[in-house]
Amino acid sequence: MYGPGDFNFTGGAHAKAMNMCAYDEHDLETDPVEQALFNDFQNATLNPTVVEHFLGMCWAKIVFNSVLNTLCTMYQIRFGEFAEHPAAPVLTERLVDEAYGAAEHAGVTLLGTRESEVETIMHTASIAHPLHYPSMYQDLTRCRPTEVDYINGYIAQTGREHGYICPLHEFVTQEVHLAEHAFAIHHPEIAQQQALND
């Protein structure tokens, strides 16, 4: 998204996928409003899937973003460029494993397994959306604060609160903040414009 009404979708018409779950986890079929939302999402080719666990659904999205959003932003690359690197699967496995460890220590049951999450991330990066830049990247390149503290930082904080240390998530959180700082140094005109907008 470049501005109001100015955006570019990447991926094929049926490349999108989403989960939906009621906050109170009630059955979708008993709620006509939610059924209508499901139908609208289906008609928009967003390929919705109804899941049972709200918190697990939210964590699944955080874990997904903790890999692709963070690493692609840090190195200013598209999803597909990340997937092309030979270390991409290993980096993904390590971040996913650590995030699952934090969730498990916090008593959160995620939607899938570590292996299925790695598979989803690598498929999204290499096949479904290889041309995509994450929203975190868009913030970085406009000298706006990124949401890394609410993704990798949240995973690390949750782990700490439950006796599980997440050194990789702690590290990449600080690395993205360093990338924010470096981008502002190398693009002072963008940083100055953003300061005026604040």
N, C-alpha and C positions, 0 to 999 in steps of 0.2 A: 504494500500500500504506500503510495507516494504522497497522498493527500486526500481530502474529501472527494469521493467519486473517482479517484485516479488510482487504480490498482491493476495488478496483473496476477491472474490465477495461473498456477503451474500444475502440471500433471493432467492426465486425461479426464474425460467427463466422469468416469466411474472410479477414479483413483482415490477419491475421498472415502474416509471411514470415520465413524464416531460412535461413542458409547453414550447411552443416556440412562439415568436412574433417578427415581424420585428421592428427594432428600430423606424422607422418612421410610424409604424402601417399600412403599406399598405397591401392589400389583398394577402394572400399566393397564391391563385389560379392564380394570374396574374404574378407570378414570378417563372420561371422554375427552377432556382437554389434553391430557398427555397422549392419548391415542391420536388425536388430531395433530399434535406436534410431531409425533412419530411419522404420520402419513406425510406431513409437509416436508420433513427432512428426507423421507424416502423419495418423494417427487422431485426434490432438489438434487437428487443423486448423491446425497451425503452418506448413503449406506449405513443407517443407524442400526445399532444393536442394543437391545435392552439388557442391562446387567442388574444383578441383585444387590451389590454392595456399593453404596455411595462412596464411602471413604476409600475403598479399594480402587474404585474408578478414578477418583481424584489423584491418588498416588500413582496410578499407572501413567497418567498424563505427565505428572511431575518427573517420574523416572525417565520417560521418553524424552522430555525436554532437557533433562539434565545431561544428556549425551549430545544430541544433535544441535539444540539451540546454543549450548554453552561452547562446545568445541568449534562449531562452524563460525560463531561470532568471534571467538578468540583469534582465529586464524583468517577471518574474513573470506570464507569460502562457502560455496553452495553445498547442499546435501550430497549431491553426486560426486563432487570433488573430494569430499570427506570419504565417501564409500570407495573411491578408487585407490585410496592409500592402503598399502598392505597391512598396516597396523590397525586399521579401523575396527575390524572385528574384536581384536584383543582389547583395545581401548573401551569399546562398547561393553564387552563382557565384564571388565573390571569395575566400571562405573555402575553398571546394572547390579552386579553382585553386591557391591557395597551399599547401594540404595535398598536393595531387598533386605540386607542384614539390618539396616536401620528400621525399616518397616516392621520386620519380624520382631525385633526387640521392643517395638512400640505396640505390638499386638495387632497390627494391621495386616489383613489378608488381601494381597493384591489379586488382580483378575487372572493373571496367567503365571507361568513359571519364569524363572530367569532365562531359560533357553528360548521360550516363546517371545519374551520381550526383546531379546537380542535379535531374534529373527525378524520381528516387526520393525525394529529400528533400521536394520540393514536393508530390508525390503523397501521401506519408505525412502531411504536415502538413495538407493541404487536404481530402483525401478519406478516407484509411484511418483516421487517428487524430486528427481535429481537436479532440477534447475532452481529449486527453492532456496531462498535466503530466509533464515528465521527472523521473527519479529525482534528478537534481542539484537540481532545484527543491525536492523533498521534503527534501533535506539542508539547503538554504538556510533553509527555513521552520521548521526545527527547530534552527537554530543549530549544525548539525554541519558540519565541514569538507566542502567539495564535492570531487569528483574532477577538477576542471578541470585541475590540474597533470598528470594522467595522460591527458588528452585533448588540449586545445589546447596545454598546456605541453609535452607529449610531442612533438607535431608540430613546435613551435618548436625544441625541443632537438635533435630529429633533423635538422632543417634546418640549424641552426647547426653541428652536428658534421660536416656534409657540405658546408659552404661556401655554404649557401642560407639567407638570412635571411627569417623569416616575421613581418613587423611586425604583421600583423593578428592572428595567433594569440598573439603576445607581448602585444599590447594587450588582447585580450578575456580572456586569462588574468588579468591584473591587474584588469580591470574586474569580473570575477566575485569576486575577492578583496575588492574595494571594496564590492560588493553584499553580501557576507557581513558585512563590518564594519558597513555601514549598517543592515542588517536587525537586527543585534544591538543597535544604538543605539536603533532605533525599537521594538524588542520586548524590553525588558530582562527581562521576566518569563520569556520563552522561553529567553533566554540564560542566566539564572540557573538555571532548571530543568535545562538541558543541562549546565551546569557541575557541578551536583549528581550528574548521571547519569554524568559522566566519572569 
